[in-house]
Amino acid sequence: MTATVLTVGLAVLIGVSLGLLGGGGSILAVPLLVYVADLPAKEAIATSLLVVGATSAVALLPHARAGRVRWRTGLVFGVAGMAGAYAGGRLAAFVPSAFLLTGFALMMLATAVAMIRGRRATAGRPVPHELPVLRVVLDGIVVGLVTGLVGAGGGFLVVPALTLLGGLPMPAAVGTSLVVIAMKSFAGLAGYLSSVRINWGLAVALTVAAVLGSVLGGRLAGRVPADLLRRAFGWFVVVMGVFVLAQQFPGKLGPAVAAIGALALAGTVTVAVGRHRRRSYY
């Protein structure tokens, strides 16, 4: 009972993350359900897809009212992502849980480096209102496959795809990503339901708590500078990625791997950011 109450309480942070950062919901939800609620990995992934999908749909509303959503880009990305997410959800039934969580953590760390590093400044390049359809479709399918396979709603991949590859400003990427996350999460859930059963009572309680958090996150989103938001998102993903990766190694080996991984990642980020700043300066 205590674990359930704690899980529901912490679910508020899932909503805050989605409302503020346009992602990170499953990065919180999967570890929360596995390590606090003590759910099996695949049930945790399926439950997170439900919670994050519903919460993203609600968190989208304040961004839409503020004009921070690129609807065509979001809907095309979402449709392409739904196809990939459903396929990933079906494929996950044949992949060992430890592989899913390890892959989840590694992708989080790779994405974090890209977000902290940022895009190379390109003077004179206009900010796009909508992205090219073909690029959006290809990115959507790839990100959707990952979403369905490892249970991530996709924000930690969609936001970098929209900002680093597409060039959308961070506030627009955050709002648009919520459209994509909601669509892909429900598609990935449909794939999982063929092989996984969900505790619906727990899922509904988590969703309500996360929705309340998303309202707070959405109110904060328009008040935080875009560069600060991007870097905060990246470091948030670093912390969660190192934690999840450490849990996949037995005994005392886990903390050692986490420490080595954190140091290596910090060095990589420092070098990457330094090079990026020098290129931008010149």
PyRosetta script that sets phi, psi and omega in degrees:
from pyrosetta import init, pose_from_sequence

init()
pose = pose_from_sequence("MTATVLTVGLAVLIGVSLGLLGGGGSILAVPLLVYVADLPAKEAIATSLLVVGATSAVALLPHARAGRVRWRTGLVFGVAGMAGAYAGGRLAAFVPSAFLLTGFALMMLATAVAMIRGRRATAGRPVPHELPVLRVVLDGIVVGLVTGLVGAGGGFLVVPALTLLGGLPMPAAVGTSLVVIAMKSFAGLAGYLSSVRINWGLAVALTVAAVLGSVLGGRLAGRVPADLLRRAFGWFVVVMGVFVLAQQFPGKLGPAVAAIGALALAGTVTVAVGRHRRRSYY")
pose.set_psi(1, -44.4)
pose.set_omega(1, 179.5)
pose.set_phi(2, -61.1)
pose.set_psi(2, -42.4)
pose.set_omega(2, 179.0)
pose.set_phi(3, -62.3)
pose.set_psi(3, -38.2)
pose.set_omega(3, 180.0)
pose.set_phi(4, -65.7)
pose.set_psi(4, -45.3)
pose.set_omega(4, 179.1)
pose.set_phi(5, -61.9)
pose.set_psi(5, -43.2)
pose.set_omega(5, 178.5)
pose.set_phi(6, -62.9)
pose.set_psi(6, -41.4)
pose.set_omega(6, 179.8)
pose.set_phi(7, -61.6)
pose.set_psi(7, -45.9)
pose.set_omega(7, 179.8)
pose.set_phi(8, -64.9)
pose.set_psi(8, -40.3)
pose.set_omega(8, 178.5)
pose.set_phi(9, -62.1)
pose.set_psi(9, -44.5)
pose.set_omega(9, 180.0)
pose.set_phi(10, -69.7)
pose.set_psi(10, -20.1)
pose.set_omega(10, 179.4)
pose.set_phi(11, -62.4)
pose.set_psi(11, -21.4)
pose.set_omega(11, 176.4)
pose.set_phi(12, -58.2)
pose.set_psi(12, -36.4)
pose.set_omega(12, -179.9)
pose.set_phi(13, -65.7)
pose.set_psi(13, -29.3)
pose.set_omega(13, 176.1)
pose.set_phi(14, -60.4)
pose.set_psi(14, -46.8)
pose.set_omega(14, 179.5)
pose.set_phi(15, -65.5)
pose.set_psi(15, -41.7)
pose.set_omega(15, 178.2)
pose.set_phi(16, -59.3)
pose.set_psi(16, -43.6)
pose.set_omega(16, 179.7)
pose.set_phi(17, -61.4)
pose.set_psi(17, -45.5)
pose.set_omega(17, -179.4)
pose.set_phi(18, -65.9)
pose.set_psi(18, -44.5)
pose.set_omega(18, -178.4)
pose.set_phi(19, -67.7)
pose.set_psi(19, -35.5)
pose.set_omega(19, -176.5)
pose.set_phi(20, -87.7)
pose.set_psi(20, -43.2)
pose.set_omega(20, -171.6)
pose.set_phi(21, -105.6)
pose.set_psi(21, -11.6)
pose.set_omega(21, -177.6)
pose.set_phi(22, 73.3)
pose.set_psi(22, 18.6)
pose.set_omega(22, -178.9)
pose.set_phi(23, 179.0)
pose.set_psi(23, -173.1)
pose.set_omega(23, 179.1)
pose.set_phi(24, 87.8)
pose.set_psi(24, -5.2)
pose.set_omega(24, -178.5)
pose.set_phi(25, -62.4)
pose.set_psi(25, -49.5)
pose.set_omega(25, -179.9)
pose.set_phi(26, -74.9)
pose.set_psi(26, -26.2)
pose.set_omega(26, 175.8)
pose.set_phi(27, -61.3)
pose.set_psi(27, -33.2)
pose.set_omega(27, 173.5)
pose.set_phi(28, -85.3)
pose.set_psi(28, -41.8)
pose.set_omega(28, -170.8)
pose.set_phi(29, -66.7)
pose.set_psi(29, -44.2)
pose.set_omega(29, -176.7)
pose.set_phi(30, -63.9)
pose.set_psi(30, -51.6)
pose.set_omega(30, 176.0)
pose.set_phi(31, -60.6)
pose.set_psi(31, -37.5)
pose.set_omega(31, 179.5)
pose.set_phi(32, -60.7)
pose.set_psi(32, -45.7)
pose.set_omega(32, -177.7)
pose.set_phi(33, -73.8)
pose.set_psi(33, -32.4)
pose.set_omega(33, -179.6)
pose.set_phi(34, -78.0)
pose.set_psi(34, -47.5)
pose.set_omega(34, -169.4)
pose.set_phi(35, -97.6)
pose.set_psi(35, -19.2)
pose.set_omega(35, 177.3)
pose.set_phi(36, -105.0)
pose.set_psi(36, -51.0)
pose.set_omega(36, 179.8)
pose.set_phi(37, -80.1)
pose.set_psi(37, -12.5)
pose.set_omega(37, 177.0)
pose.set_phi(38, 62.0)
pose.set_psi(38, 38.8)
pose.set_omega(38, 175.4)
pose.set_phi(39, -86.3)
pose.set_psi(39, 151.5)
pose.set_omega(39, 171.6)
pose.set_phi(40, -59.7)
pose.set_psi(40, 151.3)
pose.set_omega(40, -172.5)
pose.set_phi(41, -55.8)
pose.set_psi(41, -45.2)
pose.set_omega(41, -175.8)
pose.set_phi(42, -71.2)
pose.set_psi(42, -34.9)
pose.set_omega(42, 175.1)
pose.set_phi(43, -67.5)
pose.set_psi(43, -37.6)
pose.set_omega(43, 177.9)
pose.set_phi(44, -63.9)
pose.set_psi(44, -42.3)
pose.set_omega(44, -179.9)
pose.set_phi(45, -63.7)
pose.set_psi(45, -45.7)
pose.set_omega(45, 179.6)
pose.set_phi(46, -62.6)
pose.set_psi(46, -44.4)
pose.set_omega(46, 179.4)
pose.set_phi(47, -63.1)
pose.set_psi(47, -39.9)
pose.set_omega(47, -179.9)
pose.set_phi(48, -63.7)
pose.set_psi(48, -35.6)
pose.set_omega(48, 178.7)
pose.set_phi(49, -63.4)
pose.set_psi(49, -39.8)
pose.set_omega(49, 177.9)
pose.set_phi(50, -66.1)
pose.set_psi(50, -50.2)
pose.set_omega(50, -177.2)
pose.set_phi(51, -61.9)
pose.set_psi(51, -47.4)
pose.set_omega(51, -176.6)
pose.set_phi(52, -68.8)
pose.set_psi(52, -38.1)
pose.set_omega(52, 178.6)
pose.set_phi(53, -62.3)
pose.set_psi(53, -48.3)
pose.set_omega(53, -179.6)
pose.set_phi(54, -66.0)
pose.set_psi(54, -42.0)
pose.set_omega(54, -178.9)
pose.set_phi(55, -66.4)
pose.set_psi(55, -38.4)
pose.set_omega(55, 179.2)
pose.set_phi(56, -62.9)
pose.set_psi(56, -38.7)
pose.set_omega(56, 179.6)
pose.set_phi(57, -62.2)
pose.set_psi(57, -38.6)
pose.set_omega(57, 178.5)
pose.set_phi(58, -75.0)
pose.set_psi(58, -42.0)
pose.set_omega(58, -179.0)
pose.set_phi(59, -63.9)
pose.set_psi(59, -22.4)
pose.set_omega(59, -179.5)
pose.set_phi(60, -65.2)
pose.set_psi(60, -30.7)
pose.set_omega(60, -169.7)
pose.set_phi(61, -58.0)
pose.set_psi(61, -50.8)
pose.set_omega(61, -179.9)
pose.set_phi(62, -65.4)
pose.set_psi(62, -32.3)
pose.set_omega(62, 177.0)
pose.set_phi(63, -66.7)
pose.set_psi(63, -40.0)
pose.set_omega(63, 179.4)
pose.set_phi(64, -65.0)
pose.set_psi(64, -42.3)
pose.set_omega(64, 179.2)
pose.set_phi(65, -63.5)
pose.set_psi(65, -31.7)
pose.set_omega(65, -179.1)
pose.set_phi(66, -86.7)
pose.set_psi(66, 0.1)
pose.set_omega(66, 178.6)
pose.set_phi(67, 75.4)
pose.set_psi(67, 26.6)
pose.set_omega(67, -178.1)
pose.set_phi(68, -102.2)
pose.set_psi(68, 28.6)
pose.set_omega(68, -179.7)
pose.set_phi(69, -126.0)
pose.set_psi(69, 128.8)
pose.set_omega(69, 172.1)
pose.set_phi(70, -95.9)
pose.set_psi(70, 96.4)
pose.set_omega(70, -167.4)
pose.set_phi(71, -65.8)
pose.set_psi(71, -44.3)
pose.set_omega(71, -178.3)
pose.set_phi(72, -62.8)
pose.set_psi(72, -47.2)
pose.set_omega(72, 178.6)
pose.set_phi(73, -59.3)
pose.set_psi(73, -46.1)
pose.set_omega(73, -178.1)
pose.set_phi(74, -63.6)
pose.set_psi(74, -43.4)
pose.set_omega(74, -177.5)
pose.set_phi(75, -70.4)
pose.set_psi(75, -40.8)
pose.set_omega(75, 178.3)
pose.set_phi(76, -66.3)
pose.set_psi(76, -45.3)
pose.set_omega(76, 177.1)
pose.set_phi(77, -59.0)
pose.set_psi(77, -42.6)
pose.set_omega(77, -178.2)
pose.set_phi(78, -65.0)
pose.set_psi(78, -44.0)
pose.set_omega(78, 179.7)
pose.set_phi(79, -63.4)
pose.set_psi(79, -46.0)
pose.set_omega(79, 178.2)
pose.set_phi(80, -63.3)
pose.set_psi(80, -40.0)
pose.set_omega(80, -179.9)
pose.set_phi(81, -67.0)
pose.set_psi(81, -32.9)
pose.set_omega(81, 178.9)
pose.set_phi(82, -62.0)
pose.set_psi(82, -40.5)
pose.set_omega(82, 178.6)
pose.set_phi(83, -63.4)
pose.set_psi(83, -46.1)
pose.set_omega(83, 178.8)
pose.set_phi(84, -66.6)
pose.set_psi(84, -37.0)
pose.set_omega(84, -178.1)
pose.set_phi(85, -68.0)
pose.set_psi(85, -40.5)
pose.set_omega(85, 179.1)
pose.set_phi(86, -63.9)
pose.set_psi(86, -43.4)
pose.set_omega(86, 178.3)
pose.set_phi(87, -62.7)
pose.set_psi(87, -40.9)
pose.set_omega(87, 179.1)
pose.set_phi(88, -65.1)
pose.set_psi(88, -39.0)
pose.set_omega(88, 178.3)
pose.set_phi(89, -64.1)
pose.set_psi(89, -38.0)
pose.set_omega(89, 177.4)
pose.set_phi(90, -71.4)
pose.set_psi(90, -38.9)
pose.set_omega(90, -179.4)
pose.set_phi(91, -66.4)
pose.set_psi(91, -31.5)
pose.set_omega(91, -176.2)
pose.set_phi(92, -60.3)
pose.set_psi(92, -24.8)
pose.set_omega(92, -180.0)
pose.set_phi(93, -62.2)
pose.set_psi(93, -20.5)
pose.set_omega(93, -175.8)
pose.set_phi(94, -105.5)
pose.set_psi(94, 4.3)
pose.set_omega(94, -176.5)
pose.set_phi(95, -110.7)
pose.set_psi(95, 130.9)
pose.set_omega(95, 178.1)
pose.set_phi(96, -57.3)
pose.set_psi(96, 143.7)
pose.set_omega(96, -176.6)
pose.set_phi(97, -58.3)
pose.set_psi(97, -39.7)
pose.set_omega(97, -178.8)
pose.set_phi(98, -62.3)
pose.set_psi(98, -37.2)
pose.set_omega(98, 178.0)
pose.set_phi(99, -65.4)
pose.set_psi(99, -40.7)
pose.set_omega(99, -179.6)
pose.set_phi(100, -61.9)
pose.set_psi(100, -46.5)
pose.set_omega(100, -178.0)
pose.set_phi(101, -69.9)
pose.set_psi(101, -36.9)
pose.set_omega(101, 177.5)
pose.set_phi(102, -66.0)
pose.set_psi(102, -44.1)
pose.set_omega(102, 176.9)
pose.set_phi(103, -62.3)
pose.set_psi(103, -39.1)
pose.set_omega(103, 177.0)
pose.set_phi(104, -57.1)
pose.set_psi(104, -48.7)
pose.set_omega(104, -177.7)
pose.set_phi(105, -65.9)
pose.set_psi(105, -43.2)
pose.set_omega(105, -178.2)
pose.set_phi(106, -64.3)
pose.set_psi(106, -39.4)
pose.set_omega(106, 178.4)
pose.set_phi(107, -68.3)
pose.set_psi(107, -34.5)
pose.set_omega(107, 175.6)
pose.set_phi(108, -60.3)
pose.set_psi(108, -44.4)
pose.set_omega(108, -177.4)
pose.set_phi(109, -67.9)
pose.set_psi(109, -41.0)
pose.set_omega(109, 178.8)
pose.set_phi(110, -63.0)
pose.set_psi(110, -42.0)
pose.set_omega(110, 179.3)
pose.set_phi(111, -66.2)
pose.set_psi(111, -37.8)
pose.set_omega(111, -179.3)
pose.set_phi(112, -60.2)
pose.set_psi(112, -42.7)
pose.set_omega(112, 178.9)
pose.set_phi(113, -59.2)
pose.set_psi(113, -44.3)
pose.set_omega(113, -179.2)
pose.set_phi(114, -63.9)
pose.set_psi(114, -40.2)
pose.set_omega(114, -178.3)
pose.set_phi(115, -70.3)
pose.set_psi(115, -40.6)
pose.set_omega(115, -179.9)
pose.set_phi(116, -68.3)
pose.set_psi(116, -38.2)
pose.set_omega(116, -179.4)
pose.set_phi(117, -66.5)
pose.set_psi(117, -41.9)
pose.set_omega(117, 179.1)
pose.set_phi(118, 81.6)
pose.set_psi(118, -179.8)
pose.set_omega(118, 179.6)
pose.set_phi(119, -89.9)
pose.set_psi(119, 150.1)
pose.set_omega(119, 173.1)
pose.set_phi(120, -70.7)
pose.set_psi(120, 132.3)
pose.set_omega(120, -178.5)
pose.set_phi(121, -65.0)
pose.set_psi(121, 135.7)
pose.set_omega(121, 179.1)
pose.set_phi(122, -127.8)
pose.set_psi(122, 97.2)
pose.set_omega(122, -176.4)
pose.set_phi(123, -61.6)
pose.set_psi(123, 136.4)
pose.set_omega(123, 175.2)
pose.set_phi(124, 86.0)
pose.set_psi(124, -10.0)
pose.set_omega(124, -180.0)
pose.set_phi(125, -78.4)
pose.set_psi(125, 125.5)
pose.set_omega(125, -179.5)
pose.set_phi(126, -70.6)
pose.set_psi(126, 150.4)
pose.set_omega(126, 176.1)
pose.set_phi(127, -78.2)
pose.set_psi(127, 122.8)
pose.set_omega(127, -176.9)
pose.set_phi(128, -70.5)
pose.set_psi(128, 145.2)
pose.set_omega(128, 174.1)
pose.set_phi(129, -84.9)
pose.set_psi(129, -43.1)
pose.set_omega(129, 174.9)
pose.set_phi(130, -132.0)
pose.set_psi(130, 152.3)
pose.set_omega(130, -178.1)
pose.set_phi(131, -93.6)
pose.set_psi(131, 157.5)
pose.set_omega(131, 178.7)
pose.set_phi(132, -57.6)
pose.set_psi(132, 137.7)
pose.set_omega(132, -173.5)
pose.set_phi(133, -61.2)
pose.set_psi(133, -44.2)
pose.set_omega(133, -176.6)
pose.set_phi(134, -61.5)
pose.set_psi(134, -44.9)
pose.set_omega(134, 179.1)
pose.set_phi(135, -62.2)
pose.set_psi(135, -42.4)
pose.set_omega(135, -179.0)
pose.set_phi(136, -63.2)
pose.set_psi(136, -41.8)
pose.set_omega(136, -179.8)
pose.set_phi(137, -63.4)
pose.set_psi(137, -47.9)
pose.set_omega(137, -178.8)
pose.set_phi(138, -63.2)
pose.set_psi(138, -46.0)
pose.set_omega(138, 178.0)
pose.set_phi(139, -62.1)
pose.set_psi(139, -38.8)
pose.set_omega(139, -178.4)
pose.set_phi(140, -63.6)
pose.set_psi(140, -42.6)
pose.set_omega(140, -179.5)
pose.set_phi(141, -64.4)
pose.set_psi(141, -45.9)
pose.set_omega(141, -178.8)
pose.set_phi(142, -64.0)
pose.set_psi(142, -48.9)
pose.set_omega(142, -179.5)
pose.set_phi(143, -65.0)
pose.set_psi(143, -37.5)
pose.set_omega(143, 178.7)
pose.set_phi(144, -63.3)
pose.set_psi(144, -40.9)
pose.set_omega(144, 178.2)
pose.set_phi(145, -60.1)
pose.set_psi(145, -44.0)
pose.set_omega(145, 177.8)
pose.set_phi(146, -63.9)
pose.set_psi(146, -41.5)
pose.set_omega(146, 179.5)
pose.set_phi(147, -56.8)
pose.set_psi(147, -51.5)
pose.set_omega(147, -178.1)
pose.set_phi(148, -67.6)
pose.set_psi(148, -32.8)
pose.set_omega(148, -175.0)
pose.set_phi(149, -75.1)
pose.set_psi(149, -47.1)
pose.set_omega(149, -173.8)
pose.set_phi(150, -106.7)
pose.set_psi(150, 0.2)
pose.set_omega(150, 173.5)
pose.set_phi(151, 83.7)
pose.set_psi(151, 11.2)
pose.set_omega(151, 177.5)
pose.set_phi(152, -88.7)
pose.set_psi(152, 130.3)
pose.set_omega(152, 179.7)
pose.set_phi(153, -58.1)
pose.set_psi(153, -20.4)
pose.set_omega(153, 173.0)
pose.set_phi(154, 108.6)
pose.set_psi(154, -8.2)
pose.set_omega(154, -177.7)
pose.set_phi(155, -59.6)
pose.set_psi(155, -37.1)
pose.set_omega(155, -178.4)
pose.set_phi(156, -72.3)
pose.set_psi(156, -10.2)
pose.set_omega(156, 171.8)
pose.set_phi(157, -107.3)
pose.set_psi(157, -35.9)
pose.set_omega(157, -177.5)
pose.set_phi(158, -68.5)
pose.set_psi(158, -45.1)
pose.set_omega(158, -179.0)
pose.set_phi(159, -59.7)
pose.set_psi(159, -48.0)
pose.set_omega(159, 175.2)
pose.set_phi(160, -62.0)
pose.set_psi(160, -37.8)
pose.set_omega(160, 179.2)
pose.set_phi(161, -61.4)
pose.set_psi(161, -40.4)
pose.set_omega(161, -178.4)
pose.set_phi(162, -76.5)
pose.set_psi(162, -34.2)
pose.set_omega(162, -177.7)
pose.set_phi(163, -89.5)
pose.set_psi(163, -48.4)
pose.set_omega(163, -174.1)
pose.set_phi(164, -78.3)
pose.set_psi(164, -39.4)
pose.set_omega(164, -178.2)
pose.set_phi(165, -94.8)
pose.set_psi(165, -41.7)
pose.set_omega(165, -174.9)
pose.set_phi(166, -88.7)
pose.set_psi(166, -23.5)
pose.set_omega(166, 178.1)
pose.set_phi(167, 84.4)
pose.set_psi(167, 11.0)
pose.set_omega(167, 176.4)
pose.set_phi(168, -69.4)
pose.set_psi(168, 145.6)
pose.set_omega(168, 174.0)
pose.set_phi(169, -63.8)
pose.set_psi(169, 151.7)
pose.set_omega(169, -174.3)
pose.set_phi(170, -56.0)
pose.set_psi(170, -45.1)
pose.set_omega(170, 179.6)
pose.set_phi(171, -58.4)
pose.set_psi(171, -40.6)
pose.set_omega(171, 178.9)
pose.set_phi(172, -69.6)
pose.set_psi(172, -36.1)
pose.set_omega(172, 178.2)
pose.set_phi(173, -64.9)
pose.set_psi(173, -38.9)
pose.set_omega(173, 179.3)
pose.set_phi(174, -62.8)
pose.set_psi(174, -50.3)
pose.set_omega(174, -179.3)
pose.set_phi(175, -63.4)
pose.set_psi(175, -44.3)
pose.set_omega(175, -178.2)
pose.set_phi(176, -66.5)
pose.set_psi(176, -35.7)
pose.set_omega(176, -178.5)
pose.set_phi(177, -61.8)
pose.set_psi(177, -30.2)
pose.set_omega(177, -179.0)
pose.set_phi(178, -66.5)
pose.set_psi(178, -33.4)
pose.set_omega(178, 174.0)
pose.set_phi(179, -61.1)
pose.set_psi(179, -47.9)
pose.set_omega(179, -177.4)
pose.set_phi(180, -65.0)
pose.set_psi(180, -45.1)
pose.set_omega(180, -177.2)
pose.set_phi(181, -60.2)
pose.set_psi(181, -45.8)
pose.set_omega(181, -178.9)
pose.set_phi(182, -60.4)
pose.set_psi(182, -46.6)
pose.set_omega(182, -177.9)
pose.set_phi(183, -64.8)
pose.set_psi(183, -46.5)
pose.set_omega(183, -175.9)
pose.set_phi(184, -72.5)
pose.set_psi(184, -33.4)
pose.set_omega(184, -179.7)
pose.set_phi(185, -63.5)
pose.set_psi(185, -44.1)
pose.set_omega(185, -179.8)
pose.set_phi(186, -67.7)
pose.set_psi(186, -34.4)
pose.set_omega(186, 176.9)
pose.set_phi(187, -68.2)
pose.set_psi(187, -42.8)
pose.set_omega(187, 177.6)
pose.set_phi(188, -63.3)
pose.set_psi(188, -38.2)
pose.set_omega(188, 177.4)
pose.set_phi(189, -61.4)
pose.set_psi(189, -42.4)
pose.set_omega(189, 178.6)
pose.set_phi(190, -58.5)
pose.set_psi(190, -38.6)
pose.set_omega(190, 177.7)
pose.set_phi(191, -66.6)
pose.set_psi(191, -39.5)
pose.set_omega(191, -178.6)
pose.set_phi(192, -70.6)
pose.set_psi(192, -33.8)
pose.set_omega(192, -174.9)
pose.set_phi(193, -63.9)
pose.set_psi(193, -13.2)
pose.set_omega(193, 176.8)
pose.set_phi(194, -73.9)
pose.set_psi(194, -17.2)
pose.set_omega(194, -175.8)
pose.set_phi(195, -136.2)
pose.set_psi(195, -3.9)
pose.set_omega(195, -174.7)
pose.set_phi(196, -131.1)
pose.set_psi(196, 139.7)
pose.set_omega(196, 174.7)
pose.set_phi(197, -101.8)
pose.set_psi(197, 143.3)
pose.set_omega(197, -175.7)
pose.set_phi(198, -112.8)
pose.set_psi(198, 142.4)
pose.set_omega(198, 170.0)
pose.set_phi(199, -79.5)
pose.set_psi(199, 96.7)
pose.set_omega(199, -170.9)
pose.set_phi(200, -67.4)
pose.set_psi(200, -33.4)
pose.set_omega(200, 178.4)
pose.set_phi(201, -61.4)
pose.set_psi(201, -46.8)
pose.set_omega(201, 178.1)
pose.set_phi(202, -64.7)
pose.set_psi(202, -41.0)
pose.set_omega(202, -178.4)
pose.set_phi(203, -62.4)
pose.set_psi(203, -42.2)
pose.set_omega(203, 179.7)
pose.set_phi(204, -66.2)
pose.set_psi(204, -42.8)
pose.set_omega(204, 179.1)
pose.set_phi(205, -61.4)
pose.set_psi(205, -43.4)
pose.set_omega(205, 178.3)
pose.set_phi(206, -63.5)
pose.set_psi(206, -39.9)
pose.set_omega(206, -178.8)
pose.set_phi(207, -63.9)
pose.set_psi(207, -44.0)
pose.set_omega(207, 179.5)
pose.set_phi(208, -61.1)
pose.set_psi(208, -45.3)
pose.set_omega(208, 179.2)
pose.set_phi(209, -63.1)
pose.set_psi(209, -42.6)
pose.set_omega(209, -179.2)
pose.set_phi(210, -66.8)
pose.set_psi(210, -36.6)
pose.set_omega(210, 178.0)
pose.set_phi(211, -62.8)
pose.set_psi(211, -41.8)
pose.set_omega(211, 177.2)
pose.set_phi(212, -60.5)
pose.set_psi(212, -41.9)
pose.set_omega(212, 177.4)
pose.set_phi(213, -65.0)
pose.set_psi(213, -35.3)
pose.set_omega(213, -178.3)
pose.set_phi(214, -66.0)
pose.set_psi(214, -31.4)
pose.set_omega(214, 177.8)
pose.set_phi(215, -63.0)
pose.set_psi(215, -43.2)
pose.set_omega(215, 177.7)
pose.set_phi(216, -65.6)
pose.set_psi(216, -45.3)
pose.set_omega(216, 179.8)
pose.set_phi(217, -61.0)
pose.set_psi(217, -40.7)
pose.set_omega(217, 179.4)
pose.set_phi(218, -64.1)
pose.set_psi(218, -34.4)
pose.set_omega(218, 178.5)
pose.set_phi(219, -68.8)
pose.set_psi(219, -31.3)
pose.set_omega(219, -178.5)
pose.set_phi(220, -81.7)
pose.set_psi(220, -24.1)
pose.set_omega(220, -169.2)
pose.set_phi(221, -58.1)
pose.set_psi(221, -42.1)
pose.set_omega(221, -176.7)
pose.set_phi(222, -77.2)
pose.set_psi(222, -3.7)
pose.set_omega(222, -176.0)
pose.set_phi(223, -106.3)
pose.set_psi(223, -2.0)
pose.set_omega(223, -176.7)
pose.set_phi(224, -105.9)
pose.set_psi(224, 129.9)
pose.set_omega(224, 178.7)
pose.set_phi(225, -56.0)
pose.set_psi(225, 142.9)
pose.set_omega(225, -173.1)
pose.set_phi(226, -60.9)
pose.set_psi(226, -44.6)
pose.set_omega(226, -178.5)
pose.set_phi(227, -65.6)
pose.set_psi(227, -39.9)
pose.set_omega(227, 177.9)
pose.set_phi(228, -64.5)
pose.set_psi(228, -39.9)
pose.set_omega(228, 179.3)
pose.set_phi(229, -63.2)
pose.set_psi(229, -42.2)
pose.set_omega(229, -179.8)
pose.set_phi(230, -64.2)
pose.set_psi(230, -45.8)
pose.set_omega(230, -179.2)
pose.set_phi(231, -67.7)
pose.set_psi(231, -39.4)
pose.set_omega(231, 177.7)
pose.set_phi(232, -62.0)
pose.set_psi(232, -40.7)
pose.set_omega(232, 176.9)
pose.set_phi(233, -59.6)
pose.set_psi(233, -45.7)
pose.set_omega(233, -178.5)
pose.set_phi(234, -62.3)
pose.set_psi(234, -45.9)
pose.set_omega(234, -179.0)
pose.set_phi(235, -70.0)
pose.set_psi(235, -31.4)
pose.set_omega(235, 174.9)
pose.set_phi(236, -61.7)
pose.set_psi(236, -43.3)
pose.set_omega(236, 179.1)
pose.set_phi(237, -66.8)
pose.set_psi(237, -35.8)
pose.set_omega(237, 177.2)
pose.set_phi(238, -57.7)
pose.set_psi(238, -51.3)
pose.set_omega(238, -176.7)
pose.set_phi(239, -59.4)
pose.set_psi(239, -47.9)
pose.set_omega(239, -177.8)
pose.set_phi(240, -68.8)
pose.set_psi(240, -36.6)
pose.set_omega(240, 179.7)
pose.set_phi(241, -65.2)
pose.set_psi(241, -43.3)
pose.set_omega(241, 178.1)
pose.set_phi(242, -63.7)
pose.set_psi(242, -41.2)
pose.set_omega(242, 179.8)
pose.set_phi(243, -61.9)
pose.set_psi(243, -49.7)
pose.set_omega(243, -178.2)
pose.set_phi(244, -63.6)
pose.set_psi(244, -40.9)
pose.set_omega(244, 179.7)
pose.set_phi(245, -63.3)
pose.set_psi(245, -40.4)
pose.set_omega(245, -179.2)
pose.set_phi(246, -62.9)
pose.set_psi(246, -32.3)
pose.set_omega(246, -177.6)
pose.set_phi(247, -70.3)
pose.set_psi(247, -14.1)
pose.set_omega(247, -177.5)
pose.set_phi(248, -87.1)
pose.set_psi(248, -2.1)
pose.set_omega(248, -179.7)
pose.set_phi(249, -112.5)
pose.set_psi(249, 138.7)
pose.set_omega(249, -173.6)
pose.set_phi(250, -73.9)
pose.set_psi(250, 151.2)
pose.set_omega(250, 170.2)
pose.set_phi(251, 55.6)
pose.set_psi(251, -137.1)
pose.set_omega(251, -175.8)
pose.set_phi(252, -77.0)
pose.set_psi(252, -8.3)
pose.set_omega(252, -179.3)
pose.set_phi(253, -68.3)
pose.set_psi(253, -31.9)
pose.set_omega(253, -178.5)
pose.set_phi(254, -57.9)
pose.set_psi(254, -55.3)
pose.set_omega(254, 178.7)
pose.set_phi(255, -59.5)
pose.set_psi(255, -35.8)
pose.set_omega(255, 179.2)
pose.set_phi(256, -65.1)
pose.set_psi(256, -44.3)
pose.set_omega(256, 178.0)
pose.set_phi(257, -62.8)
pose.set_psi(257, -40.6)
pose.set_omega(257, 179.2)
pose.set_phi(258, -62.0)
pose.set_psi(258, -44.1)
pose.set_omega(258, -179.2)
pose.set_phi(259, -64.2)
pose.set_psi(259, -46.2)
pose.set_omega(259, 179.3)
pose.set_phi(260, -63.1)
pose.set_psi(260, -43.4)
pose.set_omega(260, -180.0)
pose.set_phi(261, -63.3)
pose.set_psi(261, -41.0)
pose.set_omega(261, -180.0)
pose.set_phi(262, -64.6)
pose.set_psi(262, -43.0)
pose.set_omega(262, 179.2)
pose.set_phi(263, -65.0)
pose.set_psi(263, -44.5)
pose.set_omega(263, 179.7)
pose.set_phi(264, -62.9)
pose.set_psi(264, -42.0)
pose.set_omega(264, -179.6)
pose.set_phi(265, -67.2)
pose.set_psi(265, -40.7)
pose.set_omega(265, 178.5)
pose.set_phi(266, -61.0)
pose.set_psi(266, -41.9)
pose.set_omega(266, 177.5)
pose.set_phi(267, -63.9)
pose.set_psi(267, -42.2)
pose.set_omega(267, 179.4)
pose.set_phi(268, -62.0)
pose.set_psi(268, -45.1)
pose.set_omega(268, -179.5)
pose.set_phi(269, -63.9)
pose.set_psi(269, -42.5)
pose.set_omega(269, -179.3)
pose.set_phi(270, -60.7)
pose.set_psi(270, -46.3)
pose.set_omega(270, 178.8)
pose.set_phi(271, -64.2)
pose.set_psi(271, -44.4)
pose.set_omega(271, -177.7)
pose.set_phi(272, -63.8)
pose.set_psi(272, -43.0)
pose.set_omega(272, 180.0)
pose.set_phi(273, -66.2)
pose.set_psi(273, -40.8)
pose.set_omega(273, 178.4)
pose.set_phi(274, -61.0)
pose.set_psi(274, -44.9)
pose.set_omega(274, 179.0)
pose.set_phi(275, -65.1)
pose.set_psi(275, -41.0)
pose.set_omega(275, -179.1)
pose.set_phi(276, -62.7)
pose.set_psi(276, -41.8)
pose.set_omega(276, -179.9)
pose.set_phi(277, -66.1)
pose.set_psi(277, -39.2)
pose.set_omega(277, 179.5)
pose.set_phi(278, -65.1)
pose.set_psi(278, -41.5)
pose.set_omega(278, 178.4)
pose.set_phi(279, -64.4)
pose.set_psi(279, -40.3)
pose.set_omega(279, -179.6)
pose.set_phi(280, -66.0)
pose.set_psi(280, -35.5)
pose.set_omega(280, -178.4)
pose.set_phi(281, -67.4)
pose.set_psi(281, -42.1)
pose.set_omega(281, -177.7)
pose.set_phi(282, -85.1)
pose.dump_pdb("model.pdb")
